[in-house]
Amino acid sequence: MSIATMSRAAVLATLALTLSGCAQFGPMFGGQEKARPHPRADGAQPRTQRAQRAQQPNRPAAPASNRDDVALREGIALYDKGDYDGAIRRLNGSDMNGAGQRERLAALKYTAFSYCVTGRQALCRQTFDRAFKLDPSFDLGPGEHGHPQWGPVFAQAKQAVKR
């Protein structure tokens, strides 16, 4: 066997091995294509069932306790992502109206933080004042006191409560 024939055989062998791993080329070289299930075979509902379900009355709204928990979690997540305006909107939304004291205090704290980090110190102070009206013993967590933006504003609000 000559070198040219061996090189050609090596190229063809490499090509065959490469293409044999591709399922999409199977039918081209005499192989069989794997059967794919019909899209509805996975349990999707037929169009008539979907239409009937759409005509049914809407489900009742989630209980207030679930809505305020969701609003608080979403607001804190927005704050953590750096979307401070979004956090303010979410934490001041109507979903928080029925929240318990603990949840409202957490919402007020993150709202105040959001105002402070966006340079709105007056609104930050007002929000801390609202938190102190709700609970005069309101306090920040251990790692939150010394923050350069909201730490001084919080200290002023706390001093005002002591007077």
Secondary structure, DSSP 8 states (H G I E B T S, - for coil): --HHHHHHHHHHHHHHHHHHT-GGGTGGGT--------GGGGS---HHHHHHHHHS-------HHHHHHHHHHHHHHHHHHT-HHHHHHHHTSGGGTT--HHHHHHHHHHHHHHHHHTT-HHHHHHHHHHHHHH-TT----TTTTT-TTTHHHHHHHHHHHH-
